[in-house]
Each structure stands twice: as structure tokens, then as C-alpha cells.
Amino acid sequence: MPHRIAVIPGDGIGTDVAAAALEVVQAALPGGLEPVTFDWSCARYLETGAMMPGDGIATLRGFDAILLGAVGWPATVPDAVSLHGLLLPIRKAFRQYANIRPHRLLPGVEGPLRKAGFDILCIRENTEGEYSGAGGRVHQGTQDEVAVETAIFTRAGVERILRFAFAQARGRSGRLASVTKSNAQRYSMVFWDEMTDRVAADFPDVAVTRYHVDAIAARMVMAPESLDVVVASNLFGDILTDLGAAIQGGLGYAASANINPERDAPSMFEPVHGSAPDIAGQGIANPIAAIWSGAMMLGHLGEGAAAARVMAAVEQVTARGIGTVPGRDSTAAITAAIRGAL
């Protein structure tokens, strides 16, 4: 039986890179995927007043995985509307609490640092923390206006992401970096540190190092090779993975997976870069991040050999210099080269 895949191209360059990723993963697994495309996007919001239909979550629940291009068109729809109308509801409804983002230099890609050899796997808590959406505004438009944004950290939420991260570290080098700002945030982040210590007792083979978020940001620039698996809250993980994307050569190589580890709902795979309105429609978006995300999707679906073939093809292509200079190679040319390498 082929894997049923929900494809949401979304906005801007999302339509181009989603098509590229789908083309490559289907070539790597002929007849193994059954894609269905949905037009959920900011364009749909302008037409209907909703990013996705009311039964959108119920519709997606019947799929094995979701491949997303990009969400957002801030010139017409505020990001707070588009994200809270599509991306965040999907992550929360399907308990995709583990956001996985790999950071390493592909062959032929020159990052901004004078060093290579790093391979960082960032695990970001994906459904609560600073992005819980709890809060509000009162007395809007007056001198007495107040805005409150409350970060929510639950024992269940923190423990499950830590256990997931410890398991990833156990399968790699046995080293885990846990990120907080517990010297300043004495409730939520101290709680995170305490939960890290509790979970660590069940993983005696994993060496844990605590970092404050500012310190690990500096380490990712000065000594990225010293890091392996990094686990952080929703906000800190979001910021650190953009830094990770920068040191690996740019957002065009930044893949991600929103994982439901219990596999009782579909997981979602997407490039990190967003819709990039400034280059939308020009055919020059780098599809590698989306293709890499597609490879992660294949791996999650149990198609490890196909996933490995995709990544081997990507590395062959970048080693030849294709897709390594922003804007030089077209989306279509990079995609065709990767298909040819398959």
C-alpha cells in the first residue's frame, strides 16, 4: 500500500519547493506515495476568511504524513493570522511536539564560519512553552494598554521532549546539551533544569551539559563541532535553529520535521525558510531544504533506503557546486540535477 501524503504547498516559494520535494521523493520511491494536494494558504484566507476549512484537521488525520511548503504572505495577511490559522493548529492537534532540525554543511557548501565538521541535531519543543498562545490585551489603543503573553510549561510536555532528546542523543554520540535561561527565568527554566536532571537518571549513558541560551548561541558560532544533540524550549529552539541554518550555509538548506513520536497522528515535514515573498515567482528558490525535509519524511515512514538515496543524491549535486550559490541555479535546475543523481 502506498503512503498517503497530504501536500500543502502554501504561499510564495512554498509552491515551488513543495513541488520539487514531491518530485524527488516520488522518484526515490516509485509508486510508494499517494499525494493529495490542498490549496490552504493566505490566498485562500483572502477568498474565504480561513487558512483551511473547518474540517481541515479531520481531513489531515487520515494521511500518513504531511508535506508543507511554506506559510505566510505578510503584505496581505498578518503572520499572526496565517501561522495561528494553519501551521500551529496542525502541530498542536496532532501532538507534533518534537521539532527536529539538522544542521551540517553539505559537500560543496561554504558556511560563514572558517570551520566545518559540525553535525548538530536541534530538538525543539513544538506545542507549548512560549508559543502556547495564552495571554491577551486589554485597554487597547489607550495609554493604559497592557499585553500579556504567558509561557506554559507542563510536566508532561517538558518530560516528553526531554525523553525524546535523550533517546536521540543515545543513538548518536551520547552527548546532550539542554538549553535554558534559568539564571533569569526562575520558574519555568528552573523547572526545565530540574526535569532534565530527573530524566537524565534514566539515561546514565548520556552525558548532559546545561547551557544558557546566550552561551550556547556563542558556542554554535565559536565551536559548533563541540555540540551534537541540543534540546530547547519552543522559543529558544526557534531562535537557535535559525542560527544553525546560518552556519550551515543559509535557510536554503534548513530542513525540519514536526514529529508525533507516538505515531497516533500524522507528522509534518517542512523547510524552515518560509515563503520568501521577495523572490517568489522568480524560479530561483533553493529546493534543497524542502527535499531534505522530504527525505526525513521518507525515513519517518520507514523508507530508510529511499531516504538515504535522496540525501546521497543531494550531496552529489552540492559537491558539484549545484545549488551552492544563492540565486545562481534555478529551482528547476537543482531539482533536475538531484533527480538525475538518483
Beta strands, then each sheet from edge to edge (+ up, - down):
strand 1: 3-10
strand 2: 33-37
strand 3: 65-70
strand 4: 98-104
strand 5: 119-125
strand 6: 129-138
strand 7: 146-152
strand 8: 175-180
strand 9: 207-212
strand 10: 229-232
strand 11: 255-259
strand 12: 267-271
sheet 1: 2+ 1+ 3+ 12+ 11- 4+ 5- 10- 8- 9-
sheet 2: 6+ 7-
end
